[in-house]
Amino acid sequence: MSSREVVLGRIRRALADVPRAEEPDGVPVPRGYARAHVPSGGPGATAALVDLLAENLADYRAVVHRTGADGLPVLLRRLLAERGTAEVLVPPGLPPWWLAAADPVRIHDRAASTPAELDRVQSVVTGCAVAIAETGTIVLDGSPDQGRRRITLVPDHHVCVVRVPDQVVASVPQALERLDPVRPLTWISGPSATSDIELDRVEGVHGPRTLEVVLLAQ
């Protein structure tokens, strides 16, 4: 018997005579929890939700851009050029027109790529599964326009395109309703960062040092 089984067995025995939390004494517990903390309807609610997302993304030190479909290829070309990107990682399902104006060599997401090969690539461009306004969080789920998880963890510069308003939700509960729990989910709140005991912030330790989010109006 493993240590895990021993511990779980002790917990079960300790709770054996405790009424189930959801029905103590046979009385159902109300579950009317708030699913979001911002208005979800009414005039201007959608624009306010996108503005909140942009505000919280920036608070996490992501760089936020807004554009329509006509301006996306030129914007992506500029963002990659400003980084001096010579090679850009491209997920297999990224819409080709997104990078139609960009100059860098496309490096495709391949299972055979080694960490060293990925580390030589300066930038990666992806889509996302959903973006959460209240927390400034972007979630990737490994869909074709996002690729394998590692391609967004190794390069130093990640450009993530969020289709607004379709991919924006107010809260984590609303995001979970859209996500498949069996997929490889990556939750991103700003560029990779950590702090030591003196709260000195260091970015780029566990992933991209720079996160740029493009809010693509549809």
N, C-alpha and C positions, 0 to 999 in steps of 0.2 A: 504494500500500500504506500502511495506517494505522500509527501508532506501536504500537498494540495488536498488530497482526499481526506487526510486526517483532520485538517483545519475545517473543511466544508462539513465533515461529519459532526464535528463538535458544534458548529453553528446550527445545523439542523436539529440536533438534540436540544440545544438551548432554546430554540424557538418552537419546539414541538407543541407547547401548550399556549402559544400566543395566537390570538385571533388574527385572521388574515386582514392585512391593512385595508384592502379595498372593501371589506364587508365586516367591520367589527360589530359583533352582536347582531349580525344579519341586516344591518342598516347600510345601504349603499352610500358611498362617499361621493359627493358632488365633484365633478371633474371640469368645471367651467373655467379653466385657466385662460388667461389672456394669451392669444396666439401672436400678438404683435402690439407694439407700443406707439405706433404712429397711425394716423388715419389712413384707411385703405380705400375710401370712396370719396365722392364729391369732386367739385371742380378743382383742378390743379393738383390732385392727389398724386397722380403718376409723376408729374414733373417734380413735385416735392420729394418723392421717394428717390428719384434719380439724383437729385441734388444732395440728399442725405447720404447716399452711397458715395458720391464724389467727395463730400466733406470728410467722411470717416476713412475713406481710402487715403486721402491726403494726411489725415491725422496719424496714420500708420506709416507715413513717409513714402507712400507710393506716389508716383508722378501721374497725374490724371490729364487726359486729353479728351476732347469731344469732337466728333466729326460725323458727317453723313457718308453715305456710300460713295458718292463722287469724290470725296476728299480722302478716303481711307488709303488708297495706294500711294498717294503722294506723301501723306503723313507718315506711313510706315517707312518709306524710303528715307525721309528726313531723320526719323528716330534712329534708324540703323546707321545712317551716315554720320550722325553726331557722335555715335559710339565708336566710329572707325571700324565697323563690323565688316570683315572680309568674307566670313562664312556664317550662315544662319541656319539653325536647325528647323526643319519643317515637318510637322506631323503629316501622316499620309492623307488625312481628309481635310487639310487646310484648303479653303477655297483658293484656287490659283490666282484669281484676280486681286486678292489682297496684296500680294507681293509682285504684281505685274510691273510696277514701276521701280522696284528695288534692284540695286546692283549686286549685292553679295551673292556668292556661290551658295546654292541650296544644298544642305546636307540632310539627307533623308533619315528618318527615324528607323534604325535597323536594330534587330535583336543582337546582331553580332558586334555592334559598336562597343568598344571598351571604354571604361571611365576616362582613361587618358585621352582617347580620341574625342570624347564629348567635352572634355575640359579645354581642348584647343579651340572649340567653337565659341565665339564671343557672345552670340545672342540666340534666343529662341523666340518664335512667334507662335502663339496658340489662341484658340478660342477658350470658352469655359462652359461649364454645365449650368451654373447658377451663381448669382452675386447677391449678397445679403446686405441690405442698406443699413440696418441697425448696428451691425458689427463691422462694416467695412471689409467683409470677407468674400473672397472668390473661391469657388469650389471647382476643382477639376475631377473628372471621373474616368479618364482614360478613353474617352470617345475619339473617333478618328480625327477630329479637328484639334485634339489635345495631345494625343500620342501617349507613349509610356511615361510613367511618373518620373523616371530618372532624367528625362530630357529637360524637365523644368527645375531640377534640383542641382544639376552640375554646371551649366553655363552661368556666367556672371550677370547676364542681362536678360530679363524675361519681359516680353511685350505680350500682354493678354488683352484680347478683344472681347468686350462684353456687348452683346446685342441688347439695346435698350428700346423700349421697356420690357421686352418679352422675357429676358433672362434675369430680371431684377425682382426680388421678393423683399418683404419688409423684415422678416425674422428668421431665426434658425428653425423653429417648427415648420414654417412654410417651406423652407429649403429642403428639409428632410422629406417632406411629402413628395418632392419632385425627384429625389435621388434614389438610386437603386443601391441598397446596402451591401450587395455582394460585389459591387464594382470597386476598383482601387481608388478611393476618394482621397484627394489632397486638398486640405483647407489652408488657404493662404490669406493672412492678414498682414499685408505689407511685406517689404523685403526681409530676407532671413536676418535675424538679429538675436543677440543674447547679451546678458549683463552679468558682471561679476558681483561679488559681495558688496563692492563699493558703488554699484549701479553704473559703472562705466559701460556704455553701450558699444557693442562691436557688431557690425553688419557683415553679412556674407559668410558666416561661419558654417551654416547648415544648408545653404542654398544661394540663390541669386542675391547679389549685393544691391542691384537696382531692379525695381519692379515698376513698369510703366503700364498703365491701364488705359485702354482706348474705349470710350463709351460710344458705340456705333449706333446712331439714331436710325431707326427703321421706319 
